[in-house]
Amino acid sequence: MAGDADVIVVGGGLAGLVAATEIADAGKRVIVVDQEGEQSLGGQAFWSFGGLFLVDSLEQRRLGIKDSYDLALQDWLGSAGFDRDEDLWPRRWAEAYVAFAAGEKREWLRAMGHRIFPVVGWAERGGYDAMGHGNSVPRFHVTWGTGPGIVEPWPPDLPVPPQSRCADDHQRHRRRRQRVDPRAR
Ligand SMILES: Cc1cc2nc3c(=O)[nH]c(=O)nc-3n(C[C@H](O)[C@H](O)[C@H](O)COP(=O)(O)OP(=O)(O)OC[C@H]3O[C@@H](n4cnc5c(N)ncnc54)[C@H](O)[C@@H]3O)c2cc1C
């Protein structure tokens, strides 16, 4: 049936679009529904500055910024102050996200067509040293094209990027089948 899907993602913001891409790349049929029209695809990300948290990136190394998974995790834990039993999963999530930011995140985005402005900023600097809260080194990687550049891999006429398959999107009850080009991978 045309409307069949393995997964329905509610919300076509960046989180929903990334989830839909991963699901489609895993070979599952996914539908994205959003309360807004297609002009709002990407949610807040379109309006954002497009600053991304990356750790020990090529851009940082070019600028002589010494960063590492351990330092970034220490900064994160310094800000979060996890000290309760119920902080177990937030802590695990932080460890996983820092590992992602120090690992495949940059290349995953690059494969989607995402590009980074070559100057790394120092947002959320916080406590000024490695033991305090905030980023002890610059980690704010600005997307080339800022917010619109973040959502560019998901243009309205191709809701899920070329490498993904089997995905449809539903905006204001409108449904379109995704064009698929397996050679685009
Ligand atoms: C001005 C601005 C600048 C920012 N700058 C940065 C930055 O530089 N760096 C950074 O990391 N972050 C920044 N942010 C924050 C970042 O953009 C957001 O955290 C991120 O985009 C949120 O993505 P999301 O998918 O979780 O949520 P959203 O973008 O809010 O997407 C949620 C989607 O769900 C839809 N929705 C909600 N409820 C329903 C429902 N019941 N049924 C159907 N659809 C529904 C909404 O219409 C929306 O499309 C900025 C945000 C703003 C506003």
The ligand as a Tripos MOL2 file, in Angstrom:
@<TRIPOS>MOLECULE
LIG
   53    58     1     0     0
SMALL
NO_CHARGES

@<TRIPOS>ATOM
      1 C1         17.8100   31.5220   16.3080 C.3       1 LIG1
      2 C2         18.3640   30.1660   16.6830 C.ar      1 LIG1
      3 C3         19.7530   29.9660   16.5900 C.ar      1 LIG1
      4 C4         20.2790   28.7140   16.9450 C.ar      1 LIG1
      5 N1         21.6270   28.4910   16.7600 N.ar      1 LIG1
      6 C5         22.1440   27.2780   17.0550 C.ar      1 LIG1
      7 C6         23.5220   26.9820   16.8020 C.ar      1 LIG1
      8 O1         24.2820   27.8010   16.2960 O.2       1 LIG1
      9 N2         23.9840   25.7570   17.1340 N.ar      1 LIG1
     10 C7         23.1610   24.7860   17.6820 C.ar      1 LIG1
     11 O2         23.6440   23.6780   17.9640 O.2       1 LIG1
     12 N3         21.8610   25.0300   17.8960 N.ar      1 LIG1
     13 C8         21.3290   26.2390   17.5930 C.ar      1 LIG1
     14 N4         19.9850   26.4670   17.7840 N.ar      1 LIG1
     15 C9         19.1880   25.3680   18.3140 C.3       1 LIG1
     16 C10        18.8920   24.3170   17.2200 C.3       1 LIG1
     17 O3         18.5340   24.9550   16.0100 O.3       1 LIG1
     18 C11        17.7590   23.4140   17.7120 C.3       1 LIG1
     19 O4         18.1090   22.8360   18.9620 O.3       1 LIG1
     20 C12        17.4960   22.2720   16.7420 C.3       1 LIG1
     21 O5         17.3290   22.7280   15.4080 O.3       1 LIG1
     22 C13        16.2300   21.5240   17.2220 C.3       1 LIG1
     23 O6         15.9410   20.5010   16.2930 O.3       1 LIG1
     24 P1         14.7450   19.5060   16.5700 P.3       1 LIG1
     25 O7         14.5550   18.6810   15.3440 O.co2     1 LIG1
     26 O8         14.9970   18.7900   17.8600 O.co2     1 LIG1
     27 O9         13.4750   20.4080   16.8770 O.3       1 LIG1
     28 P2         12.6980   21.4560   15.9190 P.3       1 LIG1
     29 O10        13.6210   22.1390   14.9680 O.co2     1 LIG1
     30 O11        11.9030   22.3100   16.8740 O.co2     1 LIG1
     31 O12        11.7370   20.5510   15.0750 O.3       1 LIG1
     32 C14        10.5580   19.9980   15.5850 C.3       1 LIG1
     33 C15         9.5990   19.8110   14.4260 C.3       1 LIG1
     34 O13         8.4630   19.0830   14.9130 O.3       1 LIG1
     35 C16         7.2920   19.6700   14.4140 C.3       1 LIG1
     36 N5          6.2460   19.3410   15.3700 N.ar      1 LIG1
     37 C17         6.1820   19.6680   16.6820 C.ar      1 LIG1
     38 N6          5.0840   19.1350   17.2390 N.ar      1 LIG1
     39 C18         4.4620   18.4290   16.2600 C.ar      1 LIG1
     40 C19         3.2770   17.6420   16.2300 C.ar      1 LIG1
     41 N7          2.5410   17.4780   17.3180 N.pl3     1 LIG1
     42 N8          2.9160   17.0710   15.0510 N.ar      1 LIG1
     43 C20         3.6950   17.2280   13.9270 C.ar      1 LIG1
     44 N9          4.8180   17.9660   13.9200 N.ar      1 LIG1
     45 C21         5.2020   18.5610   15.0650 C.ar      1 LIG1
     46 C22         7.6140   21.1440   14.3050 C.3       1 LIG1
     47 O14         6.7930   21.7920   13.3440 O.3       1 LIG1
     48 C23         9.0770   21.1100   13.8490 C.3       1 LIG1
     49 O15         9.2090   21.0960   12.4400 O.3       1 LIG1
     50 C24        19.4290   27.6840   17.4190 C.ar      1 LIG1
     51 C25        18.0380   27.9000   17.4950 C.ar      1 LIG1
     52 C26        17.5150   29.1200   17.1270 C.ar      1 LIG1
     53 C27        16.0070   29.3170   17.1690 C.3       1 LIG1
@<TRIPOS>BOND
     1     1     2 1
     2     2     3 ar
     3     2    52 ar
     4     3     4 ar
     5     4     5 ar
     6     4    50 ar
     7     5     6 ar
     8     6     7 ar
     9     6    13 1
    10     7     8 2
    11     7     9 ar
    12     9    10 ar
    13    10    11 2
    14    10    12 ar
    15    12    13 ar
    16    13    14 ar
    17    14    15 1
    18    14    50 ar
    19    15    16 1
    20    16    17 1
    21    16    18 1
    22    18    19 1
    23    18    20 1
    24    20    21 1
    25    20    22 1
    26    22    23 1
    27    23    24 1
    28    24    25 2
    29    24    26 1
    30    24    27 1
    31    27    28 1
    32    28    29 2
    33    28    30 1
    34    28    31 1
    35    31    32 1
    36    32    33 1
    37    33    34 1
    38    33    48 1
    39    34    35 1
    40    35    36 1
    41    35    46 1
    42    36    37 ar
    43    36    45 ar
    44    37    38 ar
    45    38    39 ar
    46    39    40 ar
    47    39    45 ar
    48    40    41 1
    49    40    42 ar
    50    42    43 ar
    51    43    44 ar
    52    44    45 ar
    53    46    47 1
    54    46    48 1
    55    48    49 1
    56    50    51 ar
    57    51    52 ar
    58    52    53 1
@<TRIPOS>SUBSTRUCTURE
     1 LIG1         1 GROUP 0 **** ****
